[in-house]
Each structure stands twice: as structure tokens, then as C-alpha cells.
């Protein structure tokens, strides 16, 4: 029987806001073995970058590989310098994006890892991140030429009202990325493509080594037995927080530096803040915007059998 190639979606629009700009991907030249890490903000992006960096670079005892993994759509870094840096890389490249699938230039040869998380946990993490921006960070977003949209500011409401805004605006946050529900569903629709892997924050928390093995198998990376202990240690939050304290830019961009950027890494903090009705409202919104399987996966991490 002749195999049928999956239909890969084409880019149909641009996505631009004070922080990111999808047009920066338009001239990107893929290599066949490129890896793209895709998330909606605060879903486990940096964690997956660290995992992939450890696998690609052989368990190095530092965060150096993450520095080679740019957020290509981020506006504040000159595009020509970012692309030149990627062109110069000799190891297998892995790039971060927060773009929805219909605003991203994709390649059927590259591999895409989509990391998801319960919407309520995402909002709680995003609030900490958003409230932690320093004035220097806000100036970088707002004063870089070409900004689209209103200036980025720190939240002026508490986390509960921040969550209510998220629900009232179809899963969007001021100045941040695209609507959460559309982002998740768009990528979910290509989950069965052989070059797409879905990973959930819950499962990384529950079985880090097992999930790293899944990622390694998907990327077709053989890991020596003696490297596994180091890889798992280097992908733990304690190690990452300690190493991120060495990055000067984080101290400039976040109040509290690395402690804010790599925060608690925990789920369920919303349970002690929201009423039962408010908790249920998120599931109701998910049911309006997502297929049943996608909604279930985002909440639990359980993929269809």
C-alpha cells in the first residue's frame, strides 16, 4: 500500500504584538534536522529547551545550549544577528516559538515538540512573569521599532482578575501571545503528523526521565547509559534555577532575576484562590473552543489511546 504524506498546513497570516513578530520567520532557512519547540507562553518552554539541549549536546554541565536556542519571533534582538547565529551553528539546531500554527512558516522535514499545560496553571505562571518585568524589559518591548499594539505594561490587577480577563477574552492576556484556545487547537489538529510530538507539563513533573526518553526517541537521539543521571539532574528545577542566576540579562529584565524567571514550577496554585465556580468556568470555556480530546489533554496530559 502506498503511504500517504500528512497534509502540512501553510502559513495564512501574521501574528504581531509588542513582544513577538511572526514575520521574522518568513526568511528562515530550515535544515532538515531542525527542532522547533512550540508553546503558548509559560507552558514549559525553557524546560523543554533545556531537555533538548541536554540531548543534542550530550549532557553538558551548564546552560550553554539554551543560549544557542533563540526565540526567533521575539522582537528585541536584531533579526539579522539571530539568523546569522543560527546559520553558524554546527550542532543540531533547536529553536523556540510561541506562534500559532497558521502564523508560522513550517517545514515537513523539521521536528516540532508542542508542550501544553492546564490553562489555569498557565495563567498563574504568566501573571508572575508579567508582573516581574522591570522597566528595562518594558522599554525593550515598547521602544524597539516596529511595535504593533499598545505598549506592554505590568499588570494593574491581581491574579484573580488577570484570570477573569483571560476567560473573558477567549484565552488572551494583555500584550502577550495569541489566544490560548486557538493556539492549542491549531497545533492539536496536526498532532498525528510523524514530525510532531505532544508533551505535557504534568507528565514532565510526574516522570521526568520517562518523558525525556520519549523526546529522545522522537528526535532519534541515542543517549549513552552513563549520561542519563546527569541529563535528568540538569533538567531539574533546582539545577536550572541555580544556573540561570548566572545570566545577567535575567537580572536586568526581571524583578528578582532568575528566581522570577524560573519560578515555582508547580501546578494548582489557583485552587486556593479561585471559587469552585471560577474553576469550572475555565472548563466551560475549553468546551466552547476545543475538541473534547484536546480539552482533556490540556487538563490531564492524557493523550487519546
C-alpha positions in Angstrom: 0.0 0.0 0.0 1.3 3.5 -0.8 1.8 5.7 2.2 0.0 9.0 2.3 2.0 12.0 3.3 0.2 14.1 6.0 -1.1 17.4 4.9 1.0 20.1 6.5 -0.7 23.5 7.0 0.5 26.6 5.2 1.1 29.9 6.8 -2.0 32.1 6.2 -1.5 35.2 8.4 0.9 37.2 10.5 0.9 37.5 14.3 2.4 40.6 15.8 2.3 42.2 19.3 4.7 44.2 21.5 6.8 41.2 22.2 6.8 39.0 19.1 6.5 39.2 15.3 5.8 36.2 13.1 7.3 37.9 10.0 10.7 37.2 11.4 10.2 33.5 10.3 9.5 34.4 6.7 13.1 34.3 5.6 14.2 31.5 7.8 16.1 28.7 6.1 15.3 25.4 7.7 17.8 22.5 7.9 16.2 19.0 7.5 17.1 18.1 11.1 15.9 21.3 12.8 13.9 21.1 16.0 11.2 23.6 16.9 9.9 23.9 20.4 6.4 25.3 20.4 4.3 26.5 23.4 1.9 29.1 24.5 3.8 31.2 27.0 4.5 29.7 30.4 3.7 26.2 29.4 7.2 24.7 29.9 9.2 26.3 27.1 12.5 26.8 28.8 12.2 23.4 30.5 11.9 21.8 27.0 14.8 23.8 25.7 16.9 22.5 28.5 15.8 18.9 27.8 16.5 19.2 24.1 19.8 21.0 24.7 21.0 18.2 27.0 20.1 15.6 24.5 21.6 17.4 21.5 24.8 18.4 23.2 25.5 15.3 25.3 24.6 16.3 28.9 26.8 19.4 29.3 27.1 20.7 32.9 25.9 24.2 32.0 23.1 26.1 30.3 25.1 27.0 27.3 23.0 25.1 24.8 19.9 27.2 25.7 21.8 30.3 24.6 22.0 28.7 21.1 18.2 28.2 21.1 16.8 31.6 20.2 13.2 32.7 20.4 13.1 33.7 16.7 9.8 35.6 16.9 11.0 37.8 19.8 11.4 41.4 18.5 14.0 42.9 20.7 17.0 41.1 19.2 18.1 42.2 15.7 16.9 39.6 13.3 20.0 39.6 11.1 22.1 38.7 14.1 19.8 36.0 15.3 19.7 34.4 11.8 23.5 34.7 11.4 23.9 32.9 14.8 21.7 30.1 13.7 23.5 29.8 10.3 26.8 29.5 12.2 25.7 26.6 14.4 27.2 23.3 13.7 25.2 21.2 16.1 21.6 20.2 15.5 19.6 23.4 15.9 16.6 23.8 18.2 14.5 27.0 18.1 11.7 28.3 20.3 8.4 29.9 19.2 5.1 30.9 20.7 3.4 31.2 17.4 0.1 29.6 16.4 0.5 27.1 13.6 -1.3 29.3 11.0 1.2 32.1 11.6 4.4 30.0 11.5 6.5 29.1 8.4 6.8 25.3 8.9 8.9 22.6 7.3 7.7 19.0 6.8 11.2 17.8 7.4 11.8 19.6 10.8 10.5 18.1 14.1 8.1 20.0 16.3 7.6 19.5 20.0 4.5 21.0 21.4 4.4 21.5 25.2 1.0 22.0 26.8 -0.3 22.8 30.3 -3.6 23.4 32.1 -4.9 26.9 31.3 -5.2 27.8 34.9 -1.6 26.9 35.7 -0.5 28.9 32.6 -2.3 32.0 33.8 -0.8 31.8 37.3 2.7 31.4 35.8 2.1 34.1 33.3 1.0 36.6 36.0 4.2 36.1 37.9 6.2 36.5 34.7 4.3 39.5 33.5 4.3 41.3 36.9 8.0 40.6 37.2 9.1 42.7 34.2 11.4 45.5 35.1 11.2 48.9 33.5 14.2 48.0 31.4 12.3 45.0 30.0 9.2 47.1 29.3 11.3 49.7 27.5 12.9 47.0 25.3 9.5 45.7 24.2 7.9 49.1 23.8 10.8 51.1 22.3 12.1 48.6 19.8 11.0 50.0 16.4 8.0 48.3 14.7 5.9 47.6 17.7 2.3 46.5 16.9 -0.3 47.1 19.6 -0.5 49.0 22.8 2.6 49.3 25.0 3.4 46.4 27.3 2.9 47.3 31.0 2.9 45.4 34.3 -0.5 44.1 35.3 -2.6 46.6 37.2 -4.9 43.9 38.7 -4.4 41.0 41.0 -4.0 37.4 39.7 -7.7 36.6 40.1 -8.8 39.5 37.9 -6.0 38.6 35.5 -7.6 35.1 35.2 -11.0 36.7 34.7 -9.6 38.8 31.8 -8.2 35.6 30.3 -11.6 33.9 30.3 -13.5 36.9 29.1 -11.1 37.5 26.1 -11.1 34.0 24.6 -7.9 33.0 26.4 -5.7 36.0 25.8 -3.6 38.2 28.1 -2.7 41.9 27.5 0.4 42.3 25.3 1.1 38.6 25.3 0.7 35.9 22.6 -2.2 34.7 20.7 -5.4 33.3 22.2 -4.7 30.2 24.2 -7.6 28.1 22.9 -6.9 28.7 19.2 -3.2 28.1 19.7 -3.7 24.7 21.4 -6.4 23.5 19.0 -4.4 24.6 15.9 -1.4 22.5 16.9 -3.6 19.7 18.2 -5.0 19.3 14.7 -1.6 18.2 13.4 -0.7 16.0 16.4 -0.8 12.8 14.4 1.9 14.0 11.9 5.1 11.9 12.3 7.2 15.1 12.9 5.1 16.4 15.8 5.3 15.3 19.4 3.0 16.4 22.2 4.4 16.7 25.7 2.5 17.9 28.8 3.8 19.8 31.8 2.0 17.4 34.2 3.9 14.4 32.7 7.3 16.2 32.9 6.6 16.7 36.6 5.4 13.2 37.2 8.0 11.2 35.2 10.8 13.5 34.0 13.2 10.7 32.9 10.4 8.9 31.1 9.4 12.0 29.2 12.9 12.8 28.3 13.2 9.3 26.9 10.1 10.0 24.8 11.7 13.2 23.5 15.0 11.4 22.7 13.2 8.6 20.8 11.2 11.2 18.8 14.4 13.1 17.9 16.2 9.8 17.2 19.0 10.7 19.6 20.8 7.8 21.2 21.8 8.5 24.8 24.6 6.6 26.5 23.5 4.8 29.7 26.1 6.7 31.7 24.6 10.1 30.6 21.1 9.6 31.9 21.7 10.6 35.5 23.4 13.8 34.5 20.7 14.7 32.0 17.8 14.2 34.5 19.7 16.2 37.1 20.4 19.0 34.7 16.7 19.2 33.7 15.6 19.6 37.3 14.3 23.0 38.5 16.8 23.3 41.3 19.7 22.9 38.8 18.1 25.2 36.3 17.3 28.0 38.8 20.9 27.8 40.1 22.4 28.1 36.7 20.0 30.8 35.5 21.3 33.0 38.3 24.5 33.4 36.2 22.6 35.0 33.3 23.0 38.8 33.6 20.1 39.6 31.3 17.6 37.9 33.6 18.7 40.2 36.5 18.0 43.2 34.3 14.7 42.1 32.9 13.0 40.5 35.9 12.5 41.8 39.4 14.1 39.0 41.4 16.1 37.8 38.4 16.3 34.0 37.9 14.0 33.4 40.9 11.2 35.1 39.0 12.1 33.7 35.5 12.3 30.1 36.8 9.6 30.4 39.4 8.0 27.6 41.4 7.3 25.1 38.5 4.3 23.9 40.4 0.7 23.3 39.4 -2.6 24.0 41.2 -1.7 27.3 43.0 -5.1 28.6 41.7 -7.0 26.1 43.8 -6.6 28.2 47.0 -7.6 31.4 45.3 -10.5 30.6 42.9 -14.0 29.6 43.9 -15.4 26.4 42.6 -17.5 28.3 40.1 -14.4 30.2 38.8 -12.5 27.0 38.4 -15.4 25.4 36.4 -15.6 28.5 34.1 -12.2 27.5 32.6 -13.5 24.1 31.7 -16.6 25.6 30.2 -14.5 27.9 28.1 -12.4 25.0 27.0 -15.5 23.1 25.9 -16.6 26.0 23.8 -13.3 26.4 21.9 -11.7 22.9 21.9 -12.4 19.4 20.8 -13.1 17.0 23.6 -9.8 15.2 23.2 -7.8 18.4 23.1 -9.5 19.8 26.2 -9.0 16.6 28.1 -5.3 16.5 27.2 -4.7 20.1 28.3 -6.2 19.4 31.7 -4.7 16.0 32.3 -1.9 15.3 29.9 -3.6 12.1 28.8 -3.4 11.5 25.0 -6.1 9.5 23.2 -5.4 5.8 23.0 
